[in-house]
């Protein structure tokens, strides 16, 4: 399952996934094990023309020609559009209740076998059946039918599904629209989330540009927090060159990595920050003066008026506090009120492999 809210980039992601599989290339940062695959991309809500434009844009960006899709004279990529008449209804409501559409399923299995399809992508799931999406028993029946199709054909089935309206809440497996039996039957549930207002400044992404970034997280198989295990992607605009002004521009999904706050930061930098903290009074609160981030900015040459630099300083302080290099200590401020300050915890020793304790550091200072 792939669960996503509207306008996140799921269709572009599925197109990128299909081209990565058929070309055997790690276009999205993932290895295609066992070489190129044969893929059937069946989109039930976009027109064939729109799908073709998206595929052409991705092929242009990744320099994928017809030869890359060839399988003994036949294409490895099959594409169908529900809007152009290629409907797919594996189940429907009958007077006696929901029923599997036997002829449709049989024809589908036959085509999957005949064309040796390795991966079938159905987008969206809700358009592939005609039963109540809130009926747990009916959806469970449909999900198990898809599992049987996968088993009978040796084909991986990817069902793209909508998330319910969340009002700002992050998408998870539990926020998938409709009956929970669908998620329960899935082997893996990938969730798509657009970059949030809180994440954007940390990554140096300004304004509405954050809408071009999203992360993908396996919410059923992973137990680590999403921020640690998510794969990030960016929607890159590609011109088709079909007009004098460059023509139509389509989004193409490309891998993206958030900037590393610790890139170029050494133990010596940490030591220099600690020296400043030890020689002054630096508050923990980012709104306070002087904030401990000012010591970081002085050492690394950061401009705290820039959101990205301010976020980087805050991230460094958070990590160093977790590691014990700096600690929070309650002290009186200028108004004689108790406030949290950041002070040196375990001193970093840039001349030795192991850090020395604060007490040892102070003892050495007294000895000098």
C-alpha positions as CSV (number, residue, x, y, z in Angstrom):
1,X,0.0,0.0,0.0
2,X,1.0,3.6,-0.7
3,X,-1.0,6.0,1.4
4,X,-0.9,9.7,0.5
5,X,-3.0,12.9,0.8
6,X,-3.9,14.8,-2.4
7,X,-1.4,16.8,-4.4
8,X,1.6,15.3,-2.6
9,X,3.4,13.8,-5.6
10,X,2.1,10.2,-5.5
11,X,1.4,9.9,-9.2
12,X,4.9,11.3,-10.1
13,X,6.4,8.9,-7.5
14,X,4.6,5.9,-9.1
15,X,5.8,7.0,-12.5
16,X,9.4,7.2,-11.2
17,X,9.0,3.9,-9.5
18,X,7.8,2.3,-12.7
19,X,10.7,3.7,-14.8
20,X,13.3,2.7,-12.2
21,X,12.0,-0.9,-12.3
22,X,11.7,-1.3,-16.0
23,X,15.2,0.3,-16.6
24,X,16.8,-1.5,-13.7
25,X,18.4,1.8,-12.6
26,X,18.3,3.2,-9.0
27,X,16.5,6.4,-10.1
28,X,14.9,6.9,-6.7
29,X,17.9,5.8,-4.7
30,X,16.8,2.2,-4.4
31,X,18.6,-0.8,-5.9
32,X,16.5,-2.8,-8.4
33,X,17.4,-6.3,-7.3
34,X,17.6,-9.0,-10.0
35,X,17.8,-6.6,-13.0
36,X,15.0,-4.8,-14.9
37,X,11.4,-5.7,-14.3
38,X,8.2,-5.7,-16.3
39,X,5.7,-3.2,-14.9
40,X,2.0,-2.5,-15.5
41,X,1.0,1.0,-14.5
42,X,-2.7,1.2,-14.3
43,X,-4.0,4.6,-13.4
44,X,-7.7,4.9,-12.9
45,X,-8.0,8.7,-12.3
46,X,-5.7,10.3,-14.9
47,X,-6.0,10.4,-18.7
48,X,-3.6,8.5,-21.0
49,X,-2.4,11.9,-22.3
50,X,-1.5,13.1,-18.8
51,X,0.2,9.8,-18.0
52,X,2.2,10.0,-21.2
53,X,3.3,13.6,-20.4
54,X,4.5,12.5,-16.9
55,X,6.3,9.5,-18.3
56,X,8.0,11.6,-21.0
57,X,9.1,14.2,-18.5
58,X,10.7,11.5,-16.3
59,X,12.3,9.8,-19.3
60,X,13.8,13.1,-20.5
61,X,15.2,13.8,-17.0
62,X,16.7,10.4,-16.5
63,X,17.7,10.0,-20.2
64,X,15.7,6.8,-20.7
65,X,15.1,5.8,-24.3
66,X,13.0,3.1,-25.9
67,X,15.9,0.6,-25.8
68,X,16.0,0.7,-22.0
69,X,12.4,-0.6,-21.9
70,X,13.0,-3.4,-24.4
71,X,12.4,-7.0,-23.5
72,X,13.2,-9.3,-26.4
73,X,11.4,-7.0,-28.8
74,X,8.5,-6.2,-26.4
75,X,8.2,-3.3,-24.0
76,X,8.7,-3.8,-20.3
77,X,6.2,-1.0,-19.5
78,X,2.4,-1.4,-19.9
79,X,0.2,1.7,-19.2
80,X,-3.5,1.9,-18.9
81,X,-5.9,4.8,-18.1
82,X,-9.3,4.4,-16.4
83,X,-10.4,7.7,-17.9
84,X,-9.7,6.4,-21.4
85,X,-11.9,3.4,-20.8
86,X,-9.6,0.8,-19.2
87,X,-11.7,0.3,-16.1
88,X,-10.8,-2.1,-13.4
89,X,-13.5,-3.3,-10.9
90,X,-12.5,-6.5,-9.1
91,X,-15.6,-6.4,-6.8
92,X,-19.0,-4.9,-6.8
93,X,-22.2,-4.7,-4.6
94,X,-24.9,-7.3,-5.3
95,X,-28.4,-7.6,-3.7
96,X,-26.9,-10.2,-1.4
97,X,-23.8,-8.2,-0.5
98,X,-20.4,-7.5,-1.9
99,X,-19.0,-10.0,-4.4
100,X,-15.8,-10.5,-6.3
101,X,-16.1,-9.9,-10.0
102,X,-14.9,-13.3,-11.2
103,X,-14.6,-12.6,-14.9
104,X,-12.5,-9.4,-14.4
105,X,-10.2,-11.1,-11.9
106,X,-9.7,-14.1,-14.2
107,X,-8.9,-11.8,-17.2
108,X,-6.5,-9.8,-15.0
109,X,-4.7,-13.0,-13.9
110,X,-4.4,-14.2,-17.5
111,X,-2.9,-10.9,-18.7
112,X,-0.4,-10.8,-15.8
113,X,0.8,-14.3,-16.7
114,X,0.8,-13.8,-20.4
115,X,2.8,-10.6,-20.2
116,X,5.0,-11.9,-17.3
117,X,4.3,-8.8,-15.3
118,X,6.5,-8.4,-12.2
119,X,4.8,-5.4,-10.7
120,X,1.3,-4.1,-11.0
121,X,0.6,-0.6,-9.8
122,X,-3.1,0.3,-9.3
123,X,-3.7,4.0,-8.6
124,X,-6.0,4.6,-6.8
125,X,-7.3,1.6,-5.0
126,X,-10.8,3.1,-4.4
127,X,-11.4,3.1,-8.2
128,X,-10.5,-0.6,-8.5
129,X,-13.7,-1.8,-6.8
130,X,-17.4,-0.8,-6.3
131,X,-18.0,-1.8,-2.7
132,X,-18.3,0.5,0.4
133,X,-14.8,1.5,1.4
134,X,-15.9,1.7,5.0
135,X,-17.2,-1.9,5.1
136,X,-14.5,-3.9,6.8
137,X,-15.8,-7.3,5.6
138,X,-16.1,-6.1,2.0
139,X,-12.7,-4.4,1.9
140,X,-11.1,-7.5,3.6
141,X,-12.6,-9.6,0.8
142,X,-11.1,-7.3,-1.8
143,X,-7.7,-7.1,-0.1
144,X,-7.5,-10.9,0.1
145,X,-8.5,-11.2,-3.5
146,X,-5.6,-9.0,-4.5
147,X,-3.3,-11.2,-2.3
148,X,-4.5,-14.3,-4.2
149,X,-3.8,-12.5,-7.5
150,X,-0.3,-11.8,-6.4
151,X,0.2,-15.4,-5.3
152,X,-1.2,-16.9,-8.5
153,X,0.9,-14.7,-10.8
154,X,4.1,-14.2,-8.8
155,X,3.5,-10.5,-9.3
156,X,3.9,-7.7,-6.7
157,X,0.7,-5.7,-6.3
158,X,1.0,-2.0,-5.3
159,X,-2.3,-0.3,-4.3
160,X,-2.2,3.4,-4.1
161,X,-4.6,4.8,-1.5
162,X,-5.9,8.1,-0.3
163,X,-5.5,9.4,3.3
164,X,-8.5,10.8,4.9
165,X,-8.7,14.6,5.5
166,X,-6.3,15.2,8.4
167,X,-6.4,19.0,9.2
168,X,-2.6,19.2,9.4
169,X,-2.0,15.8,11.0
170,X,0.8,13.7,9.6
171,X,-0.2,10.7,7.4
172,X,0.3,7.3,8.9
173,X,-1.0,3.8,8.2
174,X,-3.9,4.5,10.6
175,X,-5.0,7.6,8.7
176,X,-5.7,5.7,5.5
177,X,-9.2,6.3,4.2
178,X,-11.9,3.8,4.8
179,X,-11.9,0.3,6.4
180,X,-8.9,-0.7,8.5
181,X,-8.9,-4.2,7.1
182,X,-7.1,-3.0,4.0
183,X,-4.1,-1.8,5.9
184,X,-4.2,-5.0,8.0
185,X,-3.9,-7.1,4.9
186,X,-1.0,-5.2,3.4
187,X,2.5,-6.5,3.7
188,X,4.0,-3.0,3.6
189,X,2.4,0.4,4.0
190,X,4.4,3.4,2.6
191,X,3.1,6.8,3.7
192,X,3.8,10.1,2.0
193,X,4.1,13.4,3.9
194,X,4.8,16.8,2.5
195,X,7.6,18.7,4.3
196,X,6.0,20.5,7.3
197,X,6.3,24.1,8.4
198,X,8.5,23.0,11.2
199,X,10.8,20.9,9.1
200,X,11.3,23.5,6.3
201,X,13.5,26.1,8.3
202,X,15.6,23.2,9.7
203,X,16.4,22.2,6.1
204,X,16.9,25.7,4.8
205,X,13.8,25.5,2.6
206,X,12.0,28.8,2.2
207,X,8.3,29.6,2.0
208,X,6.0,27.6,-0.2
209,X,8.9,25.9,-1.8
210,X,8.5,23.3,1.0
211,X,5.5,21.9,-1.0
212,X,7.9,20.5,-3.5
213,X,9.5,18.2,-0.9
214,X,8.0,15.0,0.7
215,X,9.1,12.0,2.6
216,X,8.3,8.3,2.2
217,X,8.2,6.1,5.3
218,X,7.4,2.4,5.7
219,X,4.9,2.8,8.5
220,X,4.1,-0.9,8.9
221,X,7.5,-2.5,8.8
222,X,9.7,0.1,10.6
223,X,9.7,0.8,14.3
224,X,12.1,3.8,14.3
225,X,10.8,7.4,14.2
226,X,9.9,8.6,10.7
227,X,12.5,11.4,10.7
228,X,15.3,8.8,11.1
229,X,14.1,6.3,8.5
230,X,12.2,8.3,5.9
231,X,13.4,8.7,2.3
232,X,13.1,12.3,1.1
233,X,12.2,13.3,-2.4
234,X,11.8,16.6,-4.3
235,X,9.5,17.4,-7.2
236,X,11.7,18.7,-10.0
237,X,10.1,20.6,-12.9
238,X,11.0,19.3,-16.4
239,X,10.0,21.0,-19.6
240,X,8.8,18.7,-22.4
241,X,10.2,21.1,-25.0
242,X,7.0,21.0,-27.0
243,X,6.6,24.8,-27.3
244,X,8.5,27.9,-28.2
245,X,8.7,28.9,-24.5
246,X,9.9,25.5,-23.4
247,X,6.5,23.9,-23.5
248,X,4.7,22.1,-20.8
249,X,6.5,21.5,-17.5
250,X,5.8,18.3,-15.5
251,X,7.0,17.3,-12.0
252,X,9.6,14.5,-11.8
253,X,10.4,12.9,-8.5
254,X,14.1,12.9,-7.6
255,X,15.9,11.8,-4.4
256,X,16.8,14.5,-2.0
257,X,18.8,14.5,1.2
258,X,18.2,17.0,4.1
259,X,21.4,19.0,4.9
260,X,23.5,17.5,7.6
261,X,24.0,19.9,10.5
262,X,27.3,18.3,11.3
263,X,28.9,18.5,7.9
264,X,32.3,20.1,8.3
265,X,31.9,20.2,12.1
266,X,34.8,18.6,14.0
267,X,35.7,17.9,17.7
268,X,37.8,21.1,17.6
269,X,34.6,23.1,16.8
270,X,32.8,21.5,19.7
271,X,35.7,22.3,22.0
272,X,35.7,26.0,20.9
273,X,31.9,26.2,21.5
274,X,32.5,24.7,25.0
275,X,35.2,27.3,25.7
276,X,32.8,30.1,24.9
277,X,30.0,28.5,27.0
278,X,32.5,28.1,29.9
279,X,33.6,31.8,29.7
280,X,30.1,33.3,29.5
281,X,26.4,32.9,30.5
282,X,24.4,31.5,27.6
283,X,20.7,30.8,27.8
284,X,19.1,27.6,26.4
285,X,16.0,29.4,25.1
286,X,16.4,30.4,21.5
287,X,14.5,33.6,22.2
288,X,16.7,34.6,25.1
289,X,19.8,36.8,25.0
290,X,22.5,35.7,24.8
291,X,21.3,32.4,23.3
292,X,23.8,29.5,23.3
293,X,23.4,29.4,19.5
294,X,25.4,32.6,19.4
295,X,28.5,30.7,20.6
296,X,27.9,28.1,17.9
297,X,27.5,30.9,15.3
298,X,30.8,32.6,16.3
299,X,32.7,29.3,16.0
300,X,31.2,28.2,12.7
301,X,30.7,31.6,11.1
302,X,26.9,31.2,10.9
303,X,24.5,34.1,10.3
304,X,21.7,33.7,12.8
305,X,19.5,36.1,10.8
306,X,19.2,33.2,8.3
307,X,16.6,30.6,9.2
308,X,18.7,27.8,8.0
309,X,21.8,28.8,10.0
310,X,19.7,29.4,13.1
311,X,18.1,26.0,12.7
312,X,21.5,24.4,12.2
313,X,22.9,26.0,15.4
314,X,19.8,24.7,17.3
315,X,20.3,21.2,15.9
316,X,23.9,21.1,16.9
317,X,23.1,22.2,20.4
318,X,20.3,19.6,20.7
319,X,22.7,16.8,19.6
320,X,25.5,17.9,21.8
321,X,23.2,18.0,24.8
322,X,22.0,14.4,24.0
323,X,25.6,13.3,23.8
324,X,26.4,15.0,27.2
325,X,28.9,17.5,25.8
326,X,26.7,20.3,27.1
327,X,24.1,20.1,29.8
328,X,21.2,22.3,31.1
329,X,21.8,24.0,34.4
330,X,19.3,26.2,36.2
331,X,20.8,29.6,37.1
332,X,19.6,33.1,38.1
333,X,19.3,35.5,35.3
334,X,19.6,39.3,35.5
335,X,16.2,39.5,37.2
336,X,17.2,36.9,39.8
337,X,14.8,34.4,38.3
338,X,15.7,30.7,37.7
339,X,16.3,30.1,34.0
340,X,17.8,27.2,32.0
341,X,21.4,27.9,30.8
342,X,23.6,25.6,28.7
343,X,26.9,24.8,30.2
344,X,29.8,22.4,29.6
345,X,29.1,18.8,30.4
346,X,31.8,16.4,29.3
347,X,34.7,18.3,27.8
348,X,35.7,17.3,24.2
349,X,39.4,16.7,23.9
350,X,40.6,17.4,20.4
351,X,44.1,16.2,21.3
352,X,43.1,12.8,22.6
353,X,40.9,10.0,21.4
354,X,38.7,10.0,24.6
355,X,37.1,13.1,26.1
356,X,38.1,14.2,29.6
357,X,35.6,14.9,32.3
358,X,34.7,18.4,33.4
359,X,36.4,17.8,36.8
360,X,39.7,16.7,35.1
361,X,39.6,19.7,32.9
362,X,39.2,22.0,35.8
363,X,42.0,20.2,37.7
364,X,44.3,20.6,34.7
365,X,43.5,24.3,34.6
366,X,44.3,24.8,38.3
367,X,47.6,22.9,37.8
368,X,48.6,25.4,35.1
